[in-house]
Amino acid sequence: MKVLVTGGAGFIGSQLVDLLLAEGHTPIVLDNFSNGREENVQSGVKIYRKSLLSDKIERIFKKEQPDVVMHLAAQVSVAKSLESPAEDAAVNVLGTVKLLEYCTKYGVKKFIFSSSSAVYGYTSEVIHEDSPTSPISFYGTSKLVSETYIKLFNRLNDLPYTILRYANVYGPRQRSDGEGGVISIFIEQLLRNEAPVIFGDGNQTRDFVFVDDVARANLLAITNADNQIINIGTSTQTSVNLLCTLLSNQLHSSLTPDYKPKRQGDILNSHLSNAKALDNLKWAPNFNLISGLEKTVDFFKINNNFI
Ligand SMILES: NC(=O)c1ccc[n+]([C@@H]2O[C@H](COP(=O)([O-])OP(=O)(O)OC[C@H]3O[C@@H](n4cnc5c(N)ncnc54)[C@H](O)[C@@H]3O)[C@@H](O)[C@H]2O)c1
């Protein structure tokens, strides 16, 4: 199938492109390279270097007639969303709505959306897909509003969708600069022999899911879980303190973490049930935290340019 991958030069999107190629699909990348990297995309893959907000996007749909759109391009920073809510909404909401219009107009058969556990907000419970949504950042809000548009486009225009709400994704190619994930940031700090910085007391938990598993969830969504919202997590929570210890052990570091004040917009605990993913998407994670961290550490040791 011809699959348009927005954000296909980014961390998750580029590994999804690799998987689509390996499975015999034809991925096409749409990315403005604001956070993506040229070297993430295999040679031979067609790339449109455009913003979601460009008027020229329609031409891509007209020319390529994709069967499936996997929408990953986004303003991904919680902190930036709090500083510039309008900019966040422009990319994340308006960008998504424009794609939905073109998907409808050009007969796309499925829209697969990268949403986030940030739509849920504060909770100490295990999160199911029908748990209350109450985002505490504009990023979480823009994802939730996009979901509402996707559901309405389905009701009014019959555009099939799957919404995947990811937990904290980690793995090779995750950036450690800017708004990189905590795992790539800790690895960078430890490889530089700097004390890892923890915001808050470190007892906050995250549900860390490996990027290969997230890419596979998107692949499965081509043929499964029509018109469903699905959590993509490991059903396991890990404290940031434990994560830091695991990485310190893997990198043979005895540095003590540097604790800084908690950041606004950061959720306290995150623990996604993946029971629905198993039932509807036939998906369960293949990687546990130890095996995923090993692959990630190996990647960063070899690819110093990511640090
Ligand atoms: N990484 C995580 O832990 C995580 C968790 C939940 C959800 N998500 C979602 O998964 C998706 C991919 O995230 P990622 O971690 O790979 O981030 P990323 O920043 O590596 O990828 C996003 C890509 O979108 C591109 N992009 C940004 N604005 C654009 C625009 N206006 N037009 C075209 N391209 C644009 C960037 O250049 C980048 O390549 C995002 O939608 C993100 O919200 C990620």
The ligand as a Tripos MOL2 file, in Angstrom:
@<TRIPOS>MOLECULE
LIG
   44    48     1     0     0
SMALL
NO_CHARGES

@<TRIPOS>ATOM
      1 N1          8.0110   10.4600   21.6020 N.am      1 LIG1
      2 C1          7.0150   10.2230   22.4520 C.2       1 LIG1
      3 O1          7.2390    9.8080   23.5880 O.2       1 LIG1
      4 C2          5.5850   10.4530   22.0360 C.ar      1 LIG1
      5 C3          4.5790   10.1710   22.9670 C.ar      1 LIG1
      6 C4          3.2640   10.3860   22.5960 C.ar      1 LIG1
      7 C5          2.9520   10.8300   21.3330 C.ar      1 LIG1
      8 N2          3.9430   11.1160   20.4470 N.ar      1 LIG1
      9 C6          3.5730   11.6170   19.1190 C.3       1 LIG1
     10 O2          4.2330   10.8440   18.1290 O.3       1 LIG1
     11 C7          4.4930   11.6630   16.9910 C.3       1 LIG1
     12 C8          5.9590   11.5580   16.5950 C.3       1 LIG1
     13 O3          6.7440   12.0460   17.6720 O.3       1 LIG1
     14 P1          8.3280   11.9030   17.7440 P.3       1 LIG1
     15 O4          8.6800   11.6170   19.1470 O.co2     1 LIG1
     16 O5          8.8040   11.0010   16.6770 O.co2     1 LIG1
     17 O6          8.7750   13.3970   17.4760 O.3       1 LIG1
     18 P2          9.7180   14.0290   16.3490 P.3       1 LIG1
     19 O7          9.8260   15.4770   16.6620 O.co2     1 LIG1
     20 O8         10.9620   13.2390   16.2110 O.co2     1 LIG1
     21 O9          8.8420   13.8220   15.0330 O.3       1 LIG1
     22 C9          7.9130   14.7720   14.5750 C.3       1 LIG1
     23 C10         8.2640   15.1020   13.1500 C.3       1 LIG1
     24 O10         7.3000   16.0550   12.6600 O.3       1 LIG1
     25 C11         7.9990   17.0420   11.8980 C.3       1 LIG1
     26 N3          7.1880   18.2610   11.9120 N.ar      1 LIG1
     27 C12         6.9680   19.1060   12.9580 C.ar      1 LIG1
     28 N4          6.1800   20.1200   12.5790 N.ar      1 LIG1
     29 C13         5.8760   19.9150   11.2810 C.ar      1 LIG1
     30 C14         5.0960   20.6310   10.3210 C.ar      1 LIG1
     31 N5          4.4800   21.7790   10.6260 N.pl3     1 LIG1
     32 N6          5.0080   20.1470    9.0570 N.ar      1 LIG1
     33 C15         5.6510   18.9890    8.7150 C.ar      1 LIG1
     34 N7          6.4000   18.2720    9.5780 N.ar      1 LIG1
     35 C16         6.5180   18.7300   10.8510 C.ar      1 LIG1
     36 C17         9.3460   17.1900   12.5720 C.3       1 LIG1
     37 O11        10.3390   17.7080   11.7020 O.3       1 LIG1
     38 C18         9.6400   15.7570   13.0030 C.3       1 LIG1
     39 O12        10.3830   15.0630   12.0080 O.3       1 LIG1
     40 C19         4.0550   13.0770   17.3710 C.3       1 LIG1
     41 O13         2.7610   13.2940   16.8570 O.3       1 LIG1
     42 C20         4.0310   13.0480   18.8820 C.3       1 LIG1
     43 O14         3.1160   13.9840   19.4070 O.3       1 LIG1
     44 C21         5.2630   10.9400   20.7640 C.ar      1 LIG1
@<TRIPOS>BOND
     1     1     2 1
     2     2     3 2
     3     2     4 1
     4     4     5 ar
     5     4    44 ar
     6     5     6 ar
     7     6     7 ar
     8     7     8 ar
     9     8     9 1
    10     8    44 ar
    11     9    10 1
    12     9    42 1
    13    10    11 1
    14    11    12 1
    15    11    40 1
    16    12    13 1
    17    13    14 1
    18    14    15 2
    19    14    16 1
    20    14    17 1
    21    17    18 1
    22    18    19 2
    23    18    20 1
    24    18    21 1
    25    21    22 1
    26    22    23 1
    27    23    24 1
    28    23    38 1
    29    24    25 1
    30    25    26 1
    31    25    36 1
    32    26    27 ar
    33    26    35 ar
    34    27    28 ar
    35    28    29 ar
    36    29    30 ar
    37    29    35 ar
    38    30    31 1
    39    30    32 ar
    40    32    33 ar
    41    33    34 ar
    42    34    35 ar
    43    36    37 1
    44    36    38 1
    45    38    39 1
    46    40    41 1
    47    40    42 1
    48    42    43 1
@<TRIPOS>SUBSTRUCTURE
     1 LIG1         1 GROUP 0 **** ****
